[in-house]
Amino acid sequence: MSTTATAELAVQTERRDTPRTPILRAVLLRQETWLLAVVVVIAVIASVRNPNFMNPDNLVEILRGSVIYFIMGCGAALLVIGGGLDFSVGAIFTISALVGTSLISQGVPIVVGILAALAVGALAGVVNHLIVTYWHVPPIIATLGTFFIALGLSALITGGNDVVPLPADFMKLGQGSVLFVPNVIWYGLIVGALFYLVLERTRFGINVRAVGGNRQAAVGNGLRVVRIDLVLYVLAGVTAAIAGMIYSARVGAGQVEAGGSSVTLVVVTGVLIGGVSLLGGLGSITGVAVGAVLLSVIDNALIVAQIPPQYNNVVVGAILVGAVAVDHLRRKQLYKPR
Amino acid sequence: MSPLSQTSPALELRAVRKSFGPVNALSHVDFAAYPGEVHAIVGDNGAGKSTMIKIVTGIHKGDGGTILVNGQEMDLRHDASQSQDRGIAVVYQDLALVECLDISTNMALGNLPYRWGVFLDRKRMDAEAAAALKDLNARVGDVRTPVGLLSGGQRQVVAIARAVRMNKPIILLDEPTAALGVQESAYVGRTLDRLRADGKAVICISHDLEFVFKHSDRITVLRLGRTVGTRTTADVSRDEIISLITGAAPADTLQEAS
């Protein structure tokens, strides 16, 4: 085939059409940057009102508070990036923790109890997937349904009573620390690192972005989208179960009232604030981490600064709306109509 | 070389049918594409061209008839990955590109290179994409550019390069020039010429008759879900093809009878 220089021009892009974004601009464009700025502003205000805010113990407390949301957020974020949504995570958190702690309190080995809790989370994910994929119920409705079912079952299983007491060995898992860092924070780091690797460095992670970014294209390229969906719903359920068990170990009880709608809403909010797009394809684990820390900072700062808790919801709501608006702007930058 | 002198078609459809509920999208489609030919499929809107391609690639499931790949029957209810395994690469009309992923990822999608079992081999992916684009004389900029930032013509080039890179013996293209300007169309035409020279069976759906006459060896005309005739491009006039498309000329009786 002979080609001429002029013909090549037809498909050649001039370099300036698609420049590599300069580093400063790239940093400014990232959602994390702006979230960190918000965190700093809140921290400054809080420490002016109460110098104890910057106390190392308080900072560790903030991180510890964010871990539950972060771990659940990892699973939820992957699912949202893959084009799904899970509103049932707050209830999966509750039911799997209750099943796990009940077993442990009855003398079942701790490891088995934890595995049972994870199995409940995974099963809930499978159920969500079946309803969404085979009954064609939109994810938001399907998982809202399983949310109520799981919450109702939790109350039925326990008769409305918290599971206490729990063995000291189990509680140590949530209360101890290694190398001066609380165990809970280690769990967050480990889960976060795993999800980061999966999303950014594995074929599965790329396929998840492809499915969420353009499902039809993913199907056309031979991706097994139904199987990917299944794994995503299971991961969302399993991370909720992990968070539920960590929380139970930390507070020393399987609580019927823990979890539920507030946890679901906070997790989904954290994921969206962290820059994961509800439209699929875009998002990062680091964003989810900053989102979770931000929520925890707001929680803590308002208490420490003695601002009435009602303001918490106002601030979170405003940040959520702002973050999603910014996401829309990013999309406009990334996709131009062809 | 006359394609008809070859004994076995690379891709053959016999009496393929498909309906969507009460709508009869395809009632009887046959054609045979041979290695080393560019086989154009033409027809008016609604003639069933895109439905036909989607049945071959497994997006839709056929209701009846036979699809043969190198003489071997393919299940009508196969999925998209099976058609890849059988040696078919496709350039969809909507291109099937994921806007939020970059060029090299899109080009490897469905077949991402890896190390140690699960980890993405980013370097190899970028290198292969750059090599494939260079091989086609296509310069679309940095392979790390998200596809969402490319123009329509650039996206078409990426989609074609992806299909070519798979190096499958059969390539289907659905309206590859629909969104393109004159120079870009010429580029696509040269790419088809080259694929033919490489001995591929190239099936190209198009309603751009100028393009079809310039680059195809044979033309199959579909009308209202039926194959109404196949002609050798060199022996047929534009008017005859147009009258087959519009129904002004009767369909070939051979196909009507079966």
HADDOCK unambig.tbl for C-alpha pairs under 7 A between the chains (distance, minus, plus):
assign (segid A and resid 1 and name CA) (segid B and resid 194 and name CA) 5.81 0.50 0.50
assign (segid A and resid 7 and name CA) (segid B and resid 183 and name CA) 6.36 0.50 0.50
assign (segid A and resid 7 and name CA) (segid B and resid 187 and name CA) 6.74 0.50 0.50
assign (segid A and resid 8 and name CA) (segid B and resid 137 and name CA) 6.52 0.50 0.50
assign (segid A and resid 8 and name CA) (segid B and resid 138 and name CA) 6.87 0.50 0.50
assign (segid A and resid 10 and name CA) (segid B and resid 183 and name CA) 5.43 0.50 0.50
assign (segid A and resid 10 and name CA) (segid B and resid 184 and name CA) 5.40 0.50 0.50
assign (segid A and resid 11 and name CA) (segid B and resid 138 and name CA) 5.98 0.50 0.50
assign (segid A and resid 11 and name CA) (segid B and resid 139 and name CA) 6.24 0.50 0.50
assign (segid A and resid 11 and name CA) (segid B and resid 140 and name CA) 6.62 0.50 0.50
assign (segid A and resid 11 and name CA) (segid B and resid 153 and name CA) 6.88 0.50 0.50
assign (segid A and resid 11 and name CA) (segid B and resid 154 and name CA) 6.17 0.50 0.50
assign (segid A and resid 11 and name CA) (segid B and resid 184 and name CA) 6.33 0.50 0.50
assign (segid A and resid 12 and name CA) (segid B and resid 138 and name CA) 6.43 0.50 0.50
assign (segid A and resid 12 and name CA) (segid B and resid 139 and name CA) 4.56 0.50 0.50
assign (segid A and resid 12 and name CA) (segid B and resid 140 and name CA) 5.42 0.50 0.50
assign (segid A and resid 13 and name CA) (segid B and resid 139 and name CA) 6.30 0.50 0.50
assign (segid A and resid 13 and name CA) (segid B and resid 140 and name CA) 5.05 0.50 0.50
assign (segid A and resid 13 and name CA) (segid B and resid 141 and name CA) 5.72 0.50 0.50
assign (segid A and resid 15 and name CA) (segid B and resid 141 and name CA) 6.32 0.50 0.50
assign (segid A and resid 18 and name CA) (segid B and resid 141 and name CA) 6.77 0.50 0.50
assign (segid A and resid 18 and name CA) (segid B and resid 145 and name CA) 6.88 0.50 0.50
assign (segid A and resid 201 and name CA) (segid B and resid 119 and name CA) 5.62 0.50 0.50
assign (segid A and resid 201 and name CA) (segid B and resid 120 and name CA) 5.48 0.50 0.50
assign (segid A and resid 202 and name CA) (segid B and resid 118 and name CA) 5.58 0.50 0.50
assign (segid A and resid 202 and name CA) (segid B and resid 119 and name CA) 4.32 0.50 0.50
assign (segid A and resid 202 and name CA) (segid B and resid 120 and name CA) 4.79 0.50 0.50
assign (segid A and resid 203 and name CA) (segid B and resid 112 and name CA) 6.36 0.50 0.50
assign (segid A and resid 203 and name CA) (segid B and resid 118 and name CA) 6.31 0.50 0.50
assign (segid A and resid 203 and name CA) (segid B and resid 119 and name CA) 6.30 0.50 0.50
assign (segid A and resid 203 and name CA) (segid B and resid 120 and name CA) 5.30 0.50 0.50
assign (segid A and resid 210 and name CA) (segid B and resid 98 and name CA) 5.94 0.50 0.50
assign (segid A and resid 213 and name CA) (segid B and resid 98 and name CA) 5.82 0.50 0.50
assign (segid A and resid 213 and name CA) (segid B and resid 99 and name CA) 6.78 0.50 0.50
assign (segid A and resid 213 and name CA) (segid B and resid 100 and name CA) 6.12 0.50 0.50
assign (segid A and resid 214 and name CA) (segid B and resid 98 and name CA) 5.27 0.50 0.50
assign (segid A and resid 216 and name CA) (segid B and resid 96 and name CA) 6.78 0.50 0.50
assign (segid A and resid 217 and name CA) (segid B and resid 96 and name CA) 3.84 0.50 0.50
assign (segid A and resid 217 and name CA) (segid B and resid 97 and name CA) 5.65 0.50 0.50
assign (segid A and resid 217 and name CA) (segid B and resid 98 and name CA) 6.34 0.50 0.50
assign (segid A and resid 220 and name CA) (segid B and resid 59 and name CA) 6.97 0.50 0.50
assign (segid A and resid 220 and name CA) (segid B and resid 80 and name CA) 6.21 0.50 0.50
assign (segid A and resid 220 and name CA) (segid B and resid 96 and name CA) 6.27 0.50 0.50
assign (segid A and resid 221 and name CA) (segid B and resid 80 and name CA) 6.88 0.50 0.50
assign (segid A and resid 221 and name CA) (segid B and resid 109 and name CA) 6.46 0.50 0.50
assign (segid A and resid 221 and name CA) (segid B and resid 110 and name CA) 5.36 0.50 0.50
assign (segid A and resid 222 and name CA) (segid B and resid 80 and name CA) 4.78 0.50 0.50
assign (segid A and resid 222 and name CA) (segid B and resid 81 and name CA) 4.22 0.50 0.50
assign (segid A and resid 222 and name CA) (segid B and resid 110 and name CA) 5.64 0.50 0.50
assign (segid A and resid 223 and name CA) (segid B and resid 110 and name CA) 5.54 0.50 0.50
assign (segid A and resid 281 and name CA) (segid B and resid 100 and name CA) 6.32 0.50 0.50
assign (segid A and resid 334 and name CA) (segid B and resid 148 and name CA) 5.82 0.50 0.50
assign (segid A and resid 334 and name CA) (segid B and resid 149 and name CA) 6.00 0.50 0.50
assign (segid A and resid 335 and name CA) (segid B and resid 99 and name CA) 6.71 0.50 0.50
assign (segid A and resid 335 and name CA) (segid B and resid 148 and name CA) 4.25 0.50 0.50
assign (segid A and resid 335 and name CA) (segid B and resid 149 and name CA) 5.60 0.50 0.50
assign (segid A and resid 336 and name CA) (segid B and resid 148 and name CA) 6.00 0.50 0.50
assign (segid A and resid 336 and name CA) (segid B and resid 149 and name CA) 5.80 0.50 0.50
assign (segid A and resid 338 and name CA) (segid B and resid 151 and name CA) 5.56 0.50 0.50
assign (segid A and resid 338 and name CA) (segid B and resid 152 and name CA) 4.90 0.50 0.50
